[in-house]
């Protein structure tokens, strides 16, 4: 099955005087190397929520990660964060601070637990503008 990611958002609101952005991502045919892109993120921000659910596929878990560039790796400054949890359902409210976005894009990989390209994953990402 070919990889498809459908990104909706951002929807924006102001909470306690700060711009808050929310995206939903639906992936089908996902393999560990597939990357989705959310657009419209602030240049400096805090990912305040990363919620992902492995809804179908031969993998048992996912181990999401996000970065500032399409080709980010966990060994460079382009990584924003890696989920501390490996599970079928991730609900991570650990703040991930970043800066230096030049194009408003944040890149995500769900990283299913096996190499098959048959996973469906639903993700919600919330970013608050600025860092504290």
PEFEN-V158411 format. One record per residue. N is the residue number from 0. RES is the residue in one small letter. SS is DSSP state (hx for helix, st for strand, lp for the rest). PSI is psi in radians with two decimals (none if undefined). Layout:
n->N res->RES ss->SS psi->PSI
n->N res->RES ss->SS psi->PSI
//
This chain:
n->0 res->x ss->lp psi->2.27
n->1 res->x ss->lp psi->2.61
n->2 res->x ss->lp psi->2.33
n->3 res->x ss->st psi->2.27
n->4 res->x ss->st psi->2.30
n->5 res->x ss->st psi->2.04
n->6 res->x ss->st psi->2.26
n->7 res->x ss->st psi->2.21
n->8 res->x ss->st psi->3.13
n->9 res->x ss->st psi->2.57
n->10 res->x ss->st psi->2.44
n->11 res->x ss->st psi->2.64
n->12 res->x ss->st psi->2.92
n->13 res->x ss->st psi->2.11
n->14 res->x ss->st psi->2.12
n->15 res->x ss->lp psi->0.69
n->16 res->x ss->lp psi->0.11
n->17 res->x ss->st psi->2.41
n->18 res->x ss->st psi->2.32
n->19 res->x ss->st psi->2.34
n->20 res->x ss->st psi->2.45
n->21 res->x ss->st psi->2.32
n->22 res->x ss->st psi->2.63
n->23 res->x ss->st psi->2.51
n->24 res->x ss->st psi->2.28
n->25 res->x ss->st psi->2.09
n->26 res->x ss->st psi->2.43
n->27 res->x ss->st psi->2.61
n->28 res->x ss->st psi->0.45
n->29 res->x ss->st psi->2.39
n->30 res->x ss->lp psi->2.95
n->31 res->x ss->lp psi->-0.46
n->32 res->x ss->lp psi->-0.10
n->33 res->x ss->lp psi->2.48
n->34 res->x ss->lp psi->2.37
n->35 res->x ss->st psi->2.82
n->36 res->x ss->st psi->2.22
n->37 res->x ss->st psi->2.42
n->38 res->x ss->lp psi->2.75
n->39 res->x ss->lp psi->0.30
n->40 res->x ss->lp psi->2.63
n->41 res->x ss->lp psi->2.70
n->42 res->x ss->lp psi->-0.49
n->43 res->x ss->lp psi->2.25
n->44 res->x ss->st psi->3.11
n->45 res->x ss->st psi->2.10
n->46 res->x ss->st psi->1.93
n->47 res->x ss->st psi->-0.30
n->48 res->x ss->st psi->2.31
n->49 res->x ss->st psi->1.85
n->50 res->x ss->st psi->2.16
n->51 res->x ss->st psi->2.54
n->52 res->x ss->st psi->2.10
n->53 res->x ss->st psi->1.90
n->54 res->x ss->st psi->-0.30
n->55 res->x ss->st psi->2.80
n->56 res->x ss->lp psi->3.00
n->57 res->x ss->lp psi->-0.22
n->58 res->x ss->lp psi->2.77
n->59 res->x ss->lp psi->-0.56
n->60 res->x ss->lp psi->2.96
n->61 res->x ss->st psi->2.77
n->62 res->x ss->lp psi->1.33
n->63 res->x ss->lp psi->2.68
n->64 res->x ss->st psi->2.69
n->65 res->x ss->st psi->2.66
n->66 res->x ss->st psi->3.02
n->67 res->x ss->lp psi->-0.26
n->68 res->x ss->lp psi->2.76
n->69 res->x ss->lp psi->-0.68
n->70 res->x ss->lp psi->0.50
n->71 res->x ss->lp psi->2.60
n->72 res->x ss->lp psi->2.85
n->73 res->x ss->lp psi->-0.05
n->74 res->x ss->lp psi->0.18
n->75 res->x ss->lp psi->2.97
n->76 res->x ss->lp psi->-0.11
n->77 res->x ss->lp psi->-0.21
n->78 res->x ss->st psi->2.38
n->79 res->x ss->st psi->-0.72
n->80 res->x ss->st psi->2.81
n->81 res->x ss->st psi->2.33
n->82 res->x ss->lp psi->2.34
n->83 res->x ss->lp psi->-0.20
n->84 res->x ss->lp psi->2.42
n->85 res->x ss->lp psi->2.01
n->86 res->x ss->st psi->3.01
n->87 res->x ss->lp psi->-0.44
n->88 res->x ss->st psi->2.09
n->89 res->x ss->st psi->2.25
n->90 res->x ss->st psi->1.46
n->91 res->x ss->st psi->2.03
n->92 res->x ss->lp psi->0.25
n->93 res->x ss->lp psi->2.17
n->94 res->x ss->lp psi->2.24
n->95 res->x ss->st psi->1.87
n->96 res->x ss->st psi->2.50
n->97 res->x ss->st psi->2.84
n->98 res->x ss->lp psi->2.96
n->99 res->x ss->lp psi->0.27
n->100 res->x ss->lp psi->2.23
n->101 res->x ss->lp psi->-0.32
n->102 res->x ss->lp psi->0.09
n->103 res->x ss->lp psi->0.18
n->104 res->x ss->lp psi->2.41
n->105 res->x ss->st psi->2.38
n->106 res->x ss->st psi->2.43
n->107 res->x ss->st psi->2.55
n->108 res->x ss->st psi->2.25
n->109 res->x ss->lp psi->-0.45
n->110 res->x ss->lp psi->1.21
n->111 res->x ss->st psi->2.77
n->112 res->x ss->lp psi->-0.08
n->113 res->x ss->lp psi->2.97
n->114 res->x ss->lp psi->-0.14
n->115 res->x ss->lp psi->2.52
n->116 res->x ss->lp psi->1.02
n->117 res->x ss->lp psi->0.34
n->118 res->x ss->st psi->2.50
n->119 res->x ss->st psi->2.29
n->120 res->x ss->st psi->2.33
n->121 res->x ss->st psi->2.29
n->122 res->x ss->st psi->2.52
n->123 res->x ss->st psi->2.29
n->124 res->x ss->st psi->2.30
n->125 res->x ss->st psi->2.25
n->126 res->x ss->st psi->2.35
n->127 res->x ss->st psi->2.30
n->128 res->x ss->st psi->2.32
n->129 res->x ss->lp psi->3.03
n->130 res->x ss->lp psi->2.72
n->131 res->x ss->lp psi->none
//
